[in-house]
Amino acid sequence: MADRLCAVVLSAIPRCWERPVTGLEIFFDCLLALMAVLITWFAIFSVMKLYQGQR
């Protein structure tokens, strides 16, 4: 019981020792999301063209 209470109390404390998010990190996160969308679009486009070629 005491372990659970301690974990709840520790998780409620703000983590001021964590470093702030930098602009470079935001840029690469956006780039990663853009690449995920682009790869998904290309996969769907390729499958559509494959099925279209069978007609």
A tleap script that builds the chain and sets N, CA, C and O, in Angstrom:
source leaprc.protein.ff14SB
mol = sequence {
  NMET ALA ASP ARG LEU CYS ALA VAL VAL LEU
  SER ALA ILE PRO ARG CYS TRP GLU ARG PRO
  VAL THR GLY LEU GLU ILE PHE PHE ASP CYS
  LEU LEU ALA LEU MET ALA VAL LEU ILE THR
  TRP PHE ALA ILE PHE SER VAL MET LYS LEU
  TYR GLN GLY GLN CARG
}
set mol.1.N position { 0.830 -1.189 0.000 }
set mol.1.CA position { 0.000 0.000 0.000 }
set mol.1.C position { 0.871 1.248 0.000 }
set mol.1.O position { 0.587 2.211 -0.712 }
set mol.2.N position { 1.923 1.227 0.794 }
set mol.2.CA position { 2.790 2.399 0.884 }
set mol.2.C position { 3.536 2.629 -0.430 }
set mol.2.O position { 3.799 3.774 -0.798 }
set mol.3.N position { 3.877 1.558 -1.135 }
set mol.3.CA position { 4.559 1.699 -2.418 }
set mol.3.C position { 3.670 2.382 -3.450 }
set mol.3.O position { 4.125 3.232 -4.215 }
set mol.4.N position { 2.406 2.003 -3.459 }
set mol.4.CA position { 1.472 2.624 -4.402 }
set mol.4.C position { 1.273 4.095 -4.069 }
set mol.4.O position { 1.223 4.933 -4.969 }
set mol.5.N position { 1.159 4.413 -2.803 }
set mol.5.CA position { 0.977 5.802 -2.388 }
set mol.5.C position { 2.200 6.624 -2.751 }
set mol.5.O position { 2.075 7.757 -3.215 }
set mol.6.N position { 3.373 6.066 -2.544 }
set mol.6.CA position { 4.610 6.762 -2.888 }
set mol.6.C position { 4.693 6.998 -4.390 }
set mol.6.O position { 5.135 8.064 -4.819 }
set mol.7.N position { 4.281 6.032 -5.191 }
set mol.7.CA position { 4.323 6.184 -6.643 }
set mol.7.C position { 3.360 7.270 -7.105 }
set mol.7.O position { 3.665 8.019 -8.033 }
set mol.8.N position { 2.203 7.356 -6.463 }
set mol.8.CA position { 1.231 8.395 -6.825 }
set mol.8.C position { 1.771 9.765 -6.461 }
set mol.8.O position { 1.632 10.711 -7.237 }
set mol.9.N position { 2.374 9.884 -5.315 }
set mol.9.CA position { 2.922 11.171 -4.873 }
set mol.9.C position { 4.075 11.581 -5.777 }
set mol.9.O position { 4.171 12.752 -6.144 }
set mol.10.N position { 4.954 10.651 -6.148 }
set mol.10.CA position { 6.089 10.982 -7.001 }
set mol.10.C position { 5.658 11.352 -8.407 }
set mol.10.O position { 6.290 12.196 -9.042 }
set mol.11.N position { 4.583 10.732 -8.909 }
set mol.11.CA position { 4.140 11.060 -10.261 }
set mol.11.C position { 3.448 12.415 -10.308 }
set mol.11.O position { 3.344 13.009 -11.381 }
set mol.12.N position { 2.977 12.913 -9.182 }
set mol.12.CA position { 2.307 14.213 -9.145 }
set mol.12.C position { 3.309 15.365 -9.083 }
set mol.12.O position { 2.941 16.511 -9.340 }
set mol.13.N position { 4.554 15.085 -8.750 }
set mol.13.CA position { 5.570 16.131 -8.659 }
set mol.13.C position { 5.978 16.545 -10.069 }
set mol.13.O position { 6.296 15.683 -10.889 }
set mol.14.N position { 5.975 17.841 -10.371 }
set mol.14.CA position { 6.388 18.270 -11.714 }
set mol.14.C position { 7.842 17.911 -11.977 }
set mol.14.O position { 8.686 18.018 -11.088 }
set mol.15.N position { 8.123 17.495 -13.173 }
set mol.15.CA position { 9.475 17.064 -13.511 }
set mol.15.C position { 10.255 18.239 -14.076 }
set mol.15.O position { 10.341 18.395 -15.294 }
set mol.16.N position { 10.811 19.047 -13.228 }
set mol.16.CA position { 11.532 20.235 -13.659 }
set mol.16.C position { 12.920 19.884 -14.202 }
set mol.16.O position { 13.580 20.734 -14.800 }
set mol.17.N position { 13.366 18.646 -14.000 }
set mol.17.CA position { 14.693 18.279 -14.485 }
set mol.17.C position { 14.667 17.837 -15.951 }
set mol.17.O position { 15.723 17.626 -16.547 }
set mol.18.N position { 13.472 17.694 -16.540 }
set mol.18.CA position { 13.396 17.326 -17.945 }
set mol.18.C position { 13.742 18.539 -18.799 }
set mol.18.O position { 13.348 19.665 -18.496 }
set mol.19.N position { 14.482 18.287 -19.867 }
set mol.19.CA position { 14.892 19.386 -20.726 }
set mol.19.C position { 13.730 19.847 -21.588 }
set mol.19.O position { 12.863 19.043 -21.927 }
set mol.20.N position { 13.692 21.113 -21.946 }
set mol.20.CA position { 12.609 21.595 -22.805 }
set mol.20.C position { 12.768 21.072 -24.226 }
set mol.20.O position { 13.863 20.688 -24.638 }
set mol.21.N position { 11.679 21.061 -24.962 }
set mol.21.CA position { 11.694 20.604 -26.345 }
set mol.21.C position { 12.294 21.710 -27.202 }
set mol.21.O position { 11.870 22.863 -27.125 }
set mol.22.N position { 13.277 21.356 -28.015 }
set mol.22.CA position { 13.940 22.352 -28.846 }
set mol.22.C position { 13.265 22.442 -30.211 }
set mol.22.O position { 12.483 21.570 -30.592 }
set mol.23.N position { 13.578 23.503 -30.932 }
set mol.23.CA position { 13.030 23.685 -32.267 }
set mol.23.C position { 13.500 22.617 -33.227 }
set mol.23.O position { 12.757 22.209 -34.120 }
set mol.24.N position { 14.729 22.159 -33.054 }
set mol.24.CA position { 15.266 21.108 -33.918 }
set mol.24.C position { 14.502 19.799 -33.723 }
set mol.24.O position { 14.236 19.076 -34.683 }
set mol.25.N position { 14.157 19.507 -32.485 }
set mol.25.CA position { 13.399 18.293 -32.195 }
set mol.25.C position { 11.994 18.382 -32.795 }
set mol.25.O position { 11.484 17.392 -33.319 }
set mol.26.N position { 11.379 19.538 -32.723 }
set mol.26.CA position { 10.060 19.731 -33.321 }
set mol.26.C position { 10.147 19.582 -34.835 }
set mol.26.O position { 9.273 18.970 -35.448 }
set mol.27.N position { 11.203 20.140 -35.447 }
set mol.27.CA position { 11.397 20.028 -36.892 }
set mol.27.C position { 11.494 18.573 -37.314 }
set mol.27.O position { 10.827 18.166 -38.266 }
set mol.28.N position { 12.306 17.781 -36.632 }
set mol.28.CA position { 12.470 16.382 -37.008 }
set mol.28.C position { 11.228 15.553 -36.698 }
set mol.28.O position { 10.960 14.577 -37.399 }
set mol.29.N position { 10.469 15.910 -35.678 }
set mol.29.CA position { 9.201 15.225 -35.416 }
set mol.29.C position { 8.209 15.487 -36.542 }
set mol.29.O position { 7.504 14.578 -36.982 }
set mol.30.N position { 8.157 16.735 -37.005 }
set mol.30.CA position { 7.277 17.072 -38.133 }
set mol.30.C position { 7.742 16.371 -39.405 }
set mol.30.O position { 6.923 15.901 -40.195 }
set mol.31.N position { 9.047 16.304 -39.601 }
set mol.31.CA position { 9.590 15.609 -40.769 }
set mol.31.C position { 9.251 14.118 -40.725 }
set mol.31.O position { 8.929 13.528 -41.756 }
set mol.32.N position { 9.320 13.518 -39.560 }
set mol.32.CA position { 8.962 12.106 -39.390 }
set mol.32.C position { 7.487 11.883 -39.691 }
set mol.32.O position { 7.132 10.912 -40.359 }
set mol.33.N position { 6.628 12.766 -39.210 }
set mol.33.CA position { 5.195 12.643 -39.484 }
set mol.33.C position { 4.908 12.818 -40.968 }
set mol.33.O position { 4.084 12.098 -41.532 }
set mol.34.N position { 5.578 13.762 -41.597 }
set mol.34.CA position { 5.406 13.978 -43.035 }
set mol.34.C position { 5.832 12.751 -43.836 }
set mol.34.O position { 5.150 12.359 -44.784 }
set mol.35.N position { 6.941 12.151 -43.464 }
set mol.35.CA position { 7.407 10.946 -44.159 }
set mol.35.C position { 6.441 9.782 -43.959 }
set mol.35.O position { 6.236 8.991 -44.879 }
set mol.36.N position { 5.849 9.666 -42.781 }
set mol.36.CA position { 4.878 8.600 -42.534 }
set mol.36.C position { 3.658 8.778 -43.435 }
set mol.36.O position { 3.152 7.804 -43.993 }
set mol.37.N position { 3.185 10.016 -43.579 }
set mol.37.CA position { 2.048 10.290 -44.453 }
set mol.37.C position { 2.419 10.013 -45.906 }
set mol.37.O position { 1.632 9.423 -46.646 }
set mol.38.N position { 3.608 10.433 -46.317 }
set mol.38.CA position { 4.056 10.231 -47.689 }
set mol.38.C position { 4.204 8.743 -48.023 }
set mol.38.O position { 3.803 8.317 -49.106 }
set mol.39.N position { 4.758 7.967 -47.133 }
set mol.39.CA position { 4.935 6.527 -47.351 }
set mol.39.C position { 3.573 5.828 -47.421 }
set mol.39.O position { 3.369 4.939 -48.247 }
set mol.40.N position { 2.651 6.232 -46.554 }
set mol.40.CA position { 1.308 5.652 -46.582 }
set mol.40.C position { 0.612 5.980 -47.892 }
set mol.40.O position { -0.006 5.107 -48.501 }
set mol.41.N position { 0.705 7.237 -48.335 }
set mol.41.CA position { 0.099 7.643 -49.601 }
set mol.41.C position { 0.700 6.848 -50.764 }
set mol.41.O position { -0.028 6.380 -51.639 }
set mol.42.N position { 2.015 6.698 -50.772 }
set mol.42.CA position { 2.665 5.984 -51.863 }
set mol.42.C position { 2.257 4.513 -51.890 }
set mol.42.O position { 2.090 3.936 -52.965 }
set mol.43.N position { 2.098 3.908 -50.727 }
set mol.43.CA position { 1.674 2.504 -50.665 }
set mol.43.C position { 0.263 2.351 -51.221 }
set mol.43.O position { 0.000 1.433 -51.998 }
set mol.44.N position { -0.633 3.228 -50.838 }
set mol.44.CA position { -2.009 3.172 -51.336 }
set mol.44.C position { -2.033 3.440 -52.840 }
set mol.44.O position { -2.737 2.754 -53.582 }
set mol.45.N position { -1.268 4.431 -53.291 }
set mol.45.CA position { -1.198 4.773 -54.709 }
set mol.45.C position { -0.663 3.601 -55.529 }
set mol.45.O position { -1.180 3.319 -56.611 }
set mol.46.N position { 0.355 2.922 -55.032 }
set mol.46.CA position { 0.940 1.785 -55.745 }
set mol.46.C position { -0.049 0.634 -55.874 }
set mol.46.O position { -0.158 0.020 -56.935 }
set mol.47.N position { -0.762 0.346 -54.807 }
set mol.47.CA position { -1.755 -0.739 -54.848 }
set mol.47.C position { -2.884 -0.371 -55.804 }
set mol.47.O position { -3.369 -1.228 -56.543 }
set mol.48.N position { -3.305 0.882 -55.800 }
set mol.48.CA position { -4.352 1.310 -56.730 }
set mol.48.C position { -3.891 1.145 -58.177 }
set mol.48.O position { -4.660 0.684 -59.021 }
set mol.49.N position { -2.664 1.512 -58.467 }
set mol.49.CA position { -2.151 1.373 -59.830 }
set mol.49.C position { -1.999 -0.094 -60.231 }
set mol.49.O position { -2.215 -0.439 -61.392 }
set mol.50.N position { -1.631 -0.957 -59.291 }
set mol.50.CA position { -1.528 -2.378 -59.592 }
set mol.50.C position { -2.875 -2.959 -59.955 }
set mol.50.O position { -2.983 -3.714 -60.921 }
set mol.51.N position { -3.914 -2.618 -59.191 }
set mol.51.CA position { -5.248 -3.116 -59.496 }
set mol.51.C position { -5.795 -2.494 -60.767 }
set mol.51.O position { -6.543 -3.140 -61.500 }
set mol.52.N position { -5.434 -1.259 -61.034 }
set mol.52.CA position { -5.899 -0.585 -62.236 }
set mol.52.C position { -5.274 -1.233 -63.492 }
set mol.52.O position { -5.919 -1.277 -64.539 }
set mol.53.N position { -4.066 -1.718 -63.400 }
set mol.53.CA position { -3.398 -2.337 -64.525 }
set mol.53.C position { -3.946 -3.690 -64.896 }
set mol.53.O position { -3.650 -4.192 -65.980 }
set mol.54.N position { -4.747 -4.308 -64.022 }
set mol.54.CA position { -5.296 -5.627 -64.294 }
set mol.54.C position { -6.535 -5.584 -65.170 }
set mol.54.O position { -6.990 -6.628 -65.638 }
set mol.55.N position { -7.082 -4.424 -65.400 }
set mol.55.CA position { -8.311 -4.324 -66.198 }
set mol.55.C position { -8.060 -4.573 -67.652 }
set mol.55.O position { -8.991 -4.525 -68.457 }
savepdb mol mol.pdb
quit
